[in-house]
């Protein structure tokens, strides 16, 4: 498989995995009656602050833009990670079906939580068991879908 096809297949697999992650997160919100996480919009705020970028608009417009940029950041992260995993596969990295799911799951946890921790948006050391479950389960759903597709999309 060419590198380009690996990137495209990976991005598509990452998009499907991101949809699974979001669906599991929303089902958890419905099940437990919990509010949406503020970490995506908090991450946008911190990134803009660190980059010296002002998000334009009136107070309402700015807030709406931040609320939209948070999920877009998550989509970009999921598709980007999928593209990297797809590229690795096109370069000959083979992990097998179980390994693909495991690698995609762990990588998704890391690429989402490490930057947020570094930005001071969250601190996993303070999370409860329920917090960990509501983070791990959706990332495993991402890994299951992304890993499965990376193994089964035409090479």
N, C-alpha and C positions, 0 to 999 in steps of 0.2 A: 504494500500500500504506500502511496506517495505521502510525503509530509503534509501537503495541502489537504489531501483527503482525510488524513488522520486528524488534522486540526478541525476540519468541517464536521466530520463524524463526531469528534469529541465535543464540539460546541453544541451540536444537536443533542447528544446524550446528556450533556450538562443542563441544557434547557429542560429536557424531560425530567431529569433528576431534581432540578429546582422546582418544577411544578409539583413533584411528589413531596418535597420538603415543605413547600407552602401548604399543600393540602393537609398533610399530617399536622402541621402547626395550627391551622385553622380548626381542624377537628378537635385538637386538644383544647383550644379556646372554647369551643362549643361544649365539649364534655365537662370541663372544669369551670366554665363561666369566667375564665380569666381574661384580663385585658390584653390587648396587643402589646408586644414588647416595644419599648422606646429606644432600644439599642440601635436600630437602623438609622433613625433620624438623629440620635445623639452622635452617631459616628459621622454623619454628614456634617453636622455642626462642628465637630472637632477637626475633621479634615479641612473644612473651609477655613477655620481659624488658623490651623497650622500652615496652610498654603497661602494665607493672606488674601483669600478670595472673599468678596462680599456677595452674598446671594441677594439679587436685586428684588425690588418690589416694595409695596406697602407692607405693613406688618402682617396682614392677612395673606397677601400674595407670597411673601417670603416664607411664612409658615407652611403654606400649601406646597410650595416648591420643595422645601425640606422634607415634608411628608411624602412627596412623590420620589424624591431622589433616594431616600432610604431603601425602598423596595427595588428601585433600579440598580442600586449598588449591589444588592443581593443577587439580582438576576445576572449582572455582569460578573460577579464573583463565581456563581455557579457555572455559567457558560465558559468563563475563562479557565476555571479548573478543569472542566471537561475537555476543553481544547488542549490543555497541557497534557492531560492523561491520554487523549487520542494521539497527540504527537509522539508521546513516549511509546505507545503501541506501534506506531508506524516506523519507529526507529529500532524496533525489535524487542522492546521490553515486554516480557510475557509473565503474567502472574496467575493465569488460569481464572476460572469463574469465581471461585470463593475469594481468591486473592484480589481480583478486580473490585469486588464489592468492598472488601476490607480496606484496600488502599484508598478507594474513592470516599468511603465513610470517614476514615481517619483524616485524610487530606481536607475534606470539607470542614470537619471540626476545627482543624488547625487554621485554615485560611480565613475562617470567619472569626474565631475567638482570639487568636494571637494578636491581630491588628487592633481589635477592640480593647483588649487588655493593655496593649502598648499605648493606646490613645487615652487610657484611663476611663473608658466608657463602662467597663465591667471588671469585676475581679472574681474569677472562678473559685478562688479560695473561700469566698463568703457564700457560695451557692448552697442551697438546701438540696436534699435528695430529689425533691420535686422539680427544682430548677434544673438539676443535671438531667433528669429524665426528659424534661421538655426541651432540652437542647440536643441530647444524644439521639433520641428516637427519630426526630425529623432528619438529622444528618445521616442516620443509617438508612432511612428511606431514600435520601438522595443517592447514597452509595449503592443501594440495591438496584435502583433504576439505571443510574449512570453506568455502573459496572456491568450490568446485564447487557445494556445496549452496546457498550464498547466491545463486549465479547461477541455480539451477534449481528452487528451491522455489517453489511457487505464490505469485504476488505478491498 
